[in-house]
Amino acid sequence: MRQPALTLCVLAVALLPAISAMAADTAPARIEAARTAYAKGDLAHAAAELEAVVAEMHARLGKALGESMPAPLNGWHGEAVEVQGLASAGGGLAVSRAYGREESSLNATLILDSPAVFAAADQFAATAPNQPNIKRVKIGTEDALLRWDAANRAGEITLVLGNRVLLQIEGDGLGSSDLLVESAKGWNVAGIRKTLGL
């Protein structure tokens, strides 16, 4: 009785690479399964299939966008890129990466197609250039807002791309706001625009 089970286990392990390759893009099959389930009135199954498709798309898109995150500054270390769907926050996708050096920290976040992007775009447009602790700076050819609190050695720099993407780096325990600007220059903005067709 145990021999067939052992043989099946060995066979499954041997086939894992082939199964993984076949499962690399399950979206078309899942979309078709969702369509079929919807036609039959099985809304729960249709929803589950579509949720799986969204999760797969987010993972693939997050991986591509993760390659556009800033590299660690000289002397800093970077954590692994994290990807998170934002369904509970109105939709969209967040890609983030944390960086550190001794007591200093930076957190870079890319938010795509979320209400947070629209709010940031409105704030960006409404921010007067002479507000205390806030100034406009250039990151390559992009306009950015830099907020700096010298007393707390903390701040953030924000860019909005095409009203779809929010790029933000928050820093704490920094020697100066120059570190925020230098870090923001590490965004591969051209790569983000190409990936998203902006």
N, C-alpha and C positions, 0 to 999 in steps of 0.2 A: 504493500500500500504506500510506503514512504518513498519507494524508488521513483514512481512517476512524478510525484510532487517535487522531488529533488531535481529530476531531469527538466521539469518545467521552469524551475527557478534558475538553473544554469542557462537554459535557452533564453529566458527573459533578460538575464544580465548580458548575454552575448549580443542580444538584439537592441540593447539600449541606445547605442550610437545611431543606428538606423531609425529607431523610433523617434529620437530627438530631432534628427534631420527632417523627418516627415512632419513633425509637430511644430516646426519652426514658424510656419504661417498657417494657423488654423482659422484665421478670420473668415475667408470665403465660405468654408464649410459651416462655420457657426452662424454666419449671416443667413445662409440657406436654411439651416435647421430652425433658426428663429422665424423665418418667413413661413416655413411649413407648420411650425407649432402655432403661429398666429392665425393661419388659415383654418386650423382645426379648433381654434378657440382656447388653446392651451396657453393662456397669457403668462402664467408663472414660468413655464419652460421657455417661452419666447424671451421674457425679460432676463432670465438667467443666462441664456445664450448671448444676448446683446451686452449684458454686463461683462461677460467674459471677453467679448470682442473689444470693448472699451479698455479693459484692463490690459489686454495684449497690445493695443495701439499705444496706450500710455507708456507701457514698458519700452516699446521700440522707439517711440518719439523721445522719451526721457533719456534713453541711451544716446541717441543722436545729439540731443541738446546738451547732455552732460559733457560732451567733448568740446563744447564751446565755453565751458566755465573757465574762469581765470586760473592760471597755474599759481602755485604758492609763490609769494614774494621771496626774495633771497633771504635765507635764514629762517623761513617759516616752514611749517609742515601743513599738509592738507589732508583732511579726512576723505573718506569715500563719498562719491556723489550719491545723493538720496533723491528718489522720485516718488511723488505722492499725488494721487488724484484728488481733486477738490470738489467732488460731488456734494459733500455736506456744506460747502461754502458757496454754493451757487454755480458750480461747474468750473472746469479748467484743469490745469496741471501745474504742479510746482516742482522745480528741480533746484536742489540746494547743495551747498558744500561749505563746510566749516574749515577754518584755518586758525592756527595758533602759533604763538612764539612767547615763551615764558608766561607773563601775566596778560599779554595782549591777545585779542581775538578779533577775527573777521568772519562774517557770515554772508555768503553770496547766495542770492535767490533769484531765480528766473520764474516768473509766473505768466502763464499763457492762457488767454481766452477766459479770464475770470472777472467778476465784478470788481475785484481789487485793482485790475489794470485800468478800468474806466475811471474809478475814483482817483487813482494816482494821476491819470491824464488830466482830469479836471483840476486837481490840486496844482499840478505842474503849470497849467495855463493861467491859474489864478494867482500864483505866487509872485508878488512884486519883487523886482530885482534888489531893492534896498532894505528888505526885511532883516532884522537883527539875526545874526548867526546863520543866515541862508544866502547863498550866492549861486549864480549860474556859472558853470564851467563847461569847457569843451572836452569831450572824450573822443578823440579822432575828429570825425565830422559831426558827431552827435552832440546835441545839447543835453546837459545833465544838471540836476539840482544837488548842491552840496550843503548839508546842514552840519554845523560843527559847534559843539559845546566844549570850549577850551577848559572850563572849570572841571568838568567831569571826564575830559579826554575821551569823548565819545561823539559819534556822529553817524551819518549815513549819506550815501550818494545814490541818486536815482536817475534812471533813464527810462523813457517810454518809446517803444518802437511801433509805429503804425497803429497805435491804439489797440494793439493785440498783446504786446509783450511788455512786462515790467521787469527791468533789471535793477536789482538793489543790492548794495553791500552795506551792512551795518558793522560798525567797529566799536570796540571798547578797550580802554587801557592803552590808547595809542599816543605816540609822541606828538603827532601833528596830523592835520587833515590831509597832508600830502600822501600819507599811506592809503587813504581811501581813493584818492585820485589815481595813484599809481596802480592800485589793485584793479580799479575799474577799467584801466587801459588794457588789462589782460582779457577782457571779454572778446570773444571772436564774433563781433557783431555781424560781419559779412557772412560767416558760417550760419548764424542764427537766421539771418534774412533769407539765405539760400534754402535752408532746411524748411522754412515755413512759407516760402514763396512771397516774401514781403517786398 
